[in-house]
Every structure is written in C-alpha cells, then in structure tokens.
Amino acid sequence: MNEKSIMQITDEITQMLLKKNADYGGASFDLGLNGNMVHLWDKVSRYKTLIGCDKKDPNFESIEDTLKDIIGYAIIGLHILKNDEIKNKIYG
C-alpha cells in the first residue's frame, strides 16, 4: 500500500459517488445519519455473506463493489455529519 495505490482507489470511489449522486439525486442524504447507518449495515451484511459464500461469482454485486459502496456510504455519513455540524453552528 502506498500513496499511488490509495489515490487510485479513492479516485474510483469519488467518480462512483458523483455518478450515483447524479442518478439518485442525493437520496442517500434524505434520512440523515440513521438512514446512512442502515445503508452501511446492509452493505456490511452483504460483505459478510459474500465472504462466507463458496460461490465465487455472485449474481449481483461483487466483494469489490460491496467494499466500494461501504467506503462511499462512510463518505456520505461524514458529509451528513459535517452538514449537521454547520447547521448547528449557524442555527444553534
């Protein structure tokens, strides 16, 4: 692991988030941190299932896709948290 390999992954995640946000219109933000936690829980459950599965070729998303979604939802959670902090500072 080095800076270049990390940047390659984070660049892919950035592009994925921008494309999904364009498709979904920011729906991941609608339910706040609680909704974000549910999305993360679903993805972690999916990851657990994929890791424990003997099937090497799942019908839908792969382990790689699932890990990227987990990272994406974590970033969305940080955005929600920061937006909440900004609102609290402005509106008290």
N, C-alpha and C positions, 0 to 999 in steps of 0.2 A: 504494500500500500504506500503510495506516495501522492504528492500534490496533484500530479497529472491524472492519475487514475481516479482520485476523488473528484476532481473537476469534471472529468468525463461523465461520471455518474450524476453529479449534481446538475450538469448542463442538460442531461437527458430528462431528469426529473423536472427541471424548470420548463422545458418545452412541453412535456406531458401536462403539467399543471396549467400552463397557458392555454393549450388546446382544449383540455377538459373544461376549464372555466368558460371558454368561448362557447362550447357545446351546451353546458349546463347552466350558464348564466349566473354563476355564483351561488347555486343552490346549496352547496356544501357549507355555506356560512349562515343559512337561514335559521338553524336550530341552535346556534351558539356552541359553547363547549360541550354541552350534554349531547347534542347531536353528533358532534365531532368524535366524542368518546364512543358512541355507538358504531360509527363508521370504522373506527380503529379496532374496536372489539371484533366486528365482523371480519375484518381483514386478518387479524391475528388468529382468529378461529380457522379461517381458510388456510393460513400458513401452517398451522398445527396439523390440519387434515392432510395437506399436501406432503408434509414431511413424513407423516406416519403412513402414507399410502404407498403401496407397492407399485401402483400404476405409474409408469414413467411419462406417459403422455396424457395429461388430463383433458377432459372435454372442453374446458373453457380456459380460464386464466392459469398461467404457469406460476411456478415459485418466483421467478424473476418479476413477473407482472405484479404479483401479490406484494413482494417486498417494495417495489416502486410505489405502489398505492399506499403502503404503510408510511413510507417516507413522505409522500405527498400529503396524507392526512395529518401527519405531525406538523408539517409546514403550515397547513391551513389552520391547525389548532393554535400555533404561535401567532398567526395573523389575527385570529379571533381574540386571543388574549391581549395582544398589543392594542387592537382597536378598542377593546373594553377598557383598558387602562387609560387610553387617550380620552375616551368619553367621560370616564370618571373624573379625570383632571379638569376637563372643560366644564362639565355639568354638575360636578360634585356629588 
